[in-house]
Structures are given as structure tokens and as C-alpha cells.
Amino acid sequence: MSASVRELADRTPTGRDRYIDFLRVASLGTVVAGHWLMAAVTVGDDGKAAVGNLLAVVPELQLLTWALQIMPVFFFVGGFAHTLSYRSLARKSGGGSVYSAFLRARLQRLLRPTMVFIGVWGAAALGLQLFGGHGALLDVSLRLVAQPLWFIGIYLAMVAFTPPLLRLHERYGWGAFAGLVAAAGAVDLARFAFGVPYVEFLNFAFVWLAVHQLGFLGADGKLRLPLLLAGAGLAGAVVLVAFGPYPLSMVGMPGEKVSNMAPPTFALLCHGLWLVGAVRLARGPVSRWLARPRVWRGVVAANGVSMTAFLWHLTAMLGVYGVLLALDVPLPEPASGAWWAQVPLRMVAAGALTVGLVAVFRRFERPGAVRELAAAGARMSGPAAALGVTLCLFGILGLSMVGFGGLLEGRTALLVAVHVTAPVAVGMAVVGWGLVEGAGVTGRRWR
């Protein structure tokens, strides 16, 4: 029987950094609220629905993304947590290989709810296509609900690269971080100054891994000047946006020639530095607030379902819009007074529906046991686990781009330089998940 939230909160070790747990919940919660707010659904004269972006309707609001594009904070938190987890497993292993066990330990709560999400939506999409299901919002929903999976794919890479990059950090400290920053800058230089094709996709690794590397530094207590980090990051982002080829928005915008997000740019890296510095500055007062038992229980409860809520929040939002369309409730012009008046009601309804979806699917987010590998098993399962993560990475990223529509029609999307279909993407993700789940399951339990 699983422990209650109160029991888990009461068992919190004295030395646990509660602020890191809070940042994980707060960053995902901010992303969810931002998606609900920015979605602007309209219905054309042909009866088809389109989901636009509030920031495109009111460009002045794009400045808000400098505070609300908070994914860098989540990746920083990931680096912090991965440092502690890997070192703990390494100590318990007695010096043996822990790569596959580390992957399984870190990815269980990520991949299991993700694969359930993919399975449910994939089955629904296939059924709708076989039996001719259509609707004003259905076609766009099949494409849109998969888009947040890009985050899962990038996070998989963070986990996979943790052991080698942690070793670089332990040897070179800030030098390892500086190397990733320099690589990200070189990519943008090659892209914008010399027009080198496809080079920009390397910054999916360099930009996000640099932010992740800040988590290693934070875990070792080496982020001692957060004001300097925040100031340098903010100044760098301002200069790059004002005088460089970078857009104002730190999230992707429809129809833009250059996006700061896809692929990430050096401006987004500066934005990440500014955010990490800013949240480090808020550490003291927020940590004192988290010491209150009731507040901490809330954080513990939210952490237990955060990934499930993230996966299903767009489903909930589109469900609310679907109900409004089914009831013939008029959808006001985006950014009009009537539209803004509807926002609180839509967000409350989306929150309630998300709670219901979490109640149904939360059990898949519970981690299983992690077992120690025998030395021979570790040698065999390490490459298999690495292959599994690679397949999951490309499968989930591919699915985030192609969506669940057109499963039987061979609809494709361009992933780096390769066209992928939804069935192929799902197949890669499933096989990769099986390899990761199979790693680290023999031997004795770690305690």
C-alpha cells in the first residue's frame, strides 16, 4: 500500500532541498497555466476550428514570456536532482556500473505515464479514423495534444547524458558549463552568419544541456552569485533581441522565420541564465514558507502527479472548448473584452477536468523498485538501456511533431533531416521503453 501524502511529507529527510521540489511543481504549473491562457480557439465559416496564439493576436504580451517561459528552470532542477540520484546509486553499487539502473530509476515516472498517454490517444485516433469520427475541433486536437511531448524527448536526453557530463563537471566545474555555452554560441554563429544548413538542430543539445549543467553546479553549491548570473543572462538576452536576428518571444510563434524555441537559440540560453539566477535569489524566503507543514504537504502531493497533469492538460483544455462548441456557446474574438471575461471560467473548467484525468491516470506515475545489477548484467544492459533511451527520444520527439492524425495515411513530419510517421514514432518509443524497463531489473533491491 502506498504511503499517504501526510506520511511522505513527515518522512522528508532534514537535509532535503525542498525548494528544488517546489521549483519542479511551480515550473510545470506555470507551463500548464500559460498554455491554457494562450490558446485562442476560433471557428471559421467552414465550421472548422483553429487554435491560435494569444501572443500573436496581442504582440505586446510577448514580453511576458521572459518570465513565463520557465522550462529552463525545470531543466535546471533536473540537473540538480540527477546529480544527487546518480551519486547515491554509485555509492550503493560499491563502484559497479550503475548507468542502466540510473536510467530506469529516473525514467520510470516519466516514461510510464507518457506511454499510457500515447497508447490512449493512439487508440482513440485510430478508432476515430476507422469509424469516420470528425468534429470542429477533433482534427486539430489530434495534432495539438502531442506537441508537449517535445519536452519529454529533450528530458530523456538530459538523463542519458547525465553520467558523462557529470564526470566532466566533477573534473572541470564551470569549465564544462562554459564549453557547452561556447558550443551553443558557435552553432548560432554558423547558422546566422554563414548559413550552415541543419546546424541549428545541435542547439537542442547544447542549449538545454548547458542549463542542465547549471543544476550540477547548484547541487555542489557553486552558484554563489545568483544576482550576477541573472543580470548577465538578462543583459545578454536584451542585447541579442535588440541587435540580433532573435525574436522577442521566448516561445514559438506561428509563422515566424526564427524561433527562440525550435530549435533553441543562444538568446534562449541567456534567458535560461536569467531565470535560474532569479529563482536562486528567491530561495531564502520561499524555503522558509515551505517549512510550513501544510504548504509542504501540498508540494509533495503535486509532485506525485505533476507529470500526469502535464501530459493531459491540453486534453483537458481542448475538452472544455469541445463542450463549449457542442453546446453552441459562442467563442468571442480572441483578446476581446468578452474573451477575457471567459478566461477565468475556461481555466477553472480545464483545471477541474485535469483533476479528473489525473485521478484516472495517476497510478502510472508511481515508481517501481530499482534493483542492483550483477557486474555481468550491468555490462550487458548498459548498451541496451542507452539504445532504449535513444529510440524513446526520437520516437517521442517525432510524435510531438507529426501528432496522432492520419495514422493510416502515412502523414509525416521532418525530424531533423528524416521524415517520420506516427506509427513509426510510436513503434520506436514502445521498443525503447521496453529496453529501458528491462534494464536493472535483476539482482537484489537497493534500499
Phi, psi and omega in degrees: 000134181286150181287152177285165179301319180298317180295318178297318180295319181292334181274000183303123179300149182301323184274003183291139179275095184293333182296324178296318177297320178297317180297324178299312181293315184295321181293314178294321178297322178294320178298315180300309180298322179296319178296317179298321182287318188283339182293126180235096184271132176228158178239124182280178180296336179277001179085359180272142181268150175227143178251108178264189183236124179305325182292336175281330178285321179237084185302334180298335181285352181297337177297334179297336181293344178288346174247328188265345173279086195252010178303325176305327179294321179296319180290327174297315178299320178301315178300319178299309183292321181295325177301310183294319182295313183296317180294325178295315178296321180297320178295318184286338183279347182072029177096000179280175179290134182234009188301309183293321178294322177297314179301314182294319181296318183279336189259349180304308184287349178265310188280324183297308177295330179293316181292326175295316178302313180297318180296315181294311182290324178297316178296318179296317180296319179295316178297319179295322181288322181292324185254011172074032178285130178219165177187165183301327185248352191293314184298316180290330178296320181298332177274319191285323187296338181275346187300320179296350179295343177303323181297319179298316180299314179296320181295326175302318179296322178302313181296315183297325182272355184303308184302309180293321181288331176292323176295319176297320178297316182294334179271319188246349178060236181298337179297322178295317177297316180299325178296319178292321177298316179297321179296319178296319178295320179295323178297314179294324177297314179296325182288308188271327183272327186241356176064030180293123184288144174068352183296333183300335182291341177296336182283352166299328177273304190296316183293309185288327177290330176295317177295318177301322179296330175299329177295323175300314180296320178295320180296329179267010176070029184257004175264072188270349182235068183296328180295320178294319179297314180296316182295317180294318179295316180294316179298317179298316179296318180298313181297316182294319180289322182288324188240354182250190183273019188264139178285166180290319185289136176267009169236162181292142180240145181298132173078002182284146180284325178236131176245140174284348186255320190227092000277164181298148179247172176295330176297321178293326176297316176299320176301319178296320177298318180297317181292317180298316176300319182295316181289332176292327177294329181273003187301313185301299183296323181290323178297322177294322178294322181289345178289345178288130185304316183294319179296315182295323177298323177297319178294317178299315180297316181294322179297330182289344183230009190297319181289322177298316178298319180297316182296324188257001187291327177288326174301317179295315181298313180292330175297319178297313178297323178298319177296318179299318179292321180295328180270005180059031174284124183295139177262114183295162175300130181306137179074004174283169179300318179294324179296313180297326179293331179281340187305309182300321181294317180295320182290322177296317179295319178296322177297317180295318179292324176297319177301318178296318178294322177296320179299327181283319191252000187296332184297338180282352180268356180284128181287151174265187180284146174253130184245151179281140178269143166293160185302316180294319179296324180296319180295324182284321188275340180302306177298323179296319178295318178297318177296320179299316179296320180298314179296317177299317181303306183288326178295313182289320176298317178299318180293326178296335182269321185270334180076186183262358181282155175063038182298327183262000184253357179073027177301136185237162171222153183271113176256106189058262180235016184236134175278131179235149174255164180298314179300320179295317180298315179297319179299316178298317181296318182293314179297316179298318178299319179298320179294319179293317180296327181283347180277135172078022183257356178258164180098199184258157179291144169276143179243000000 
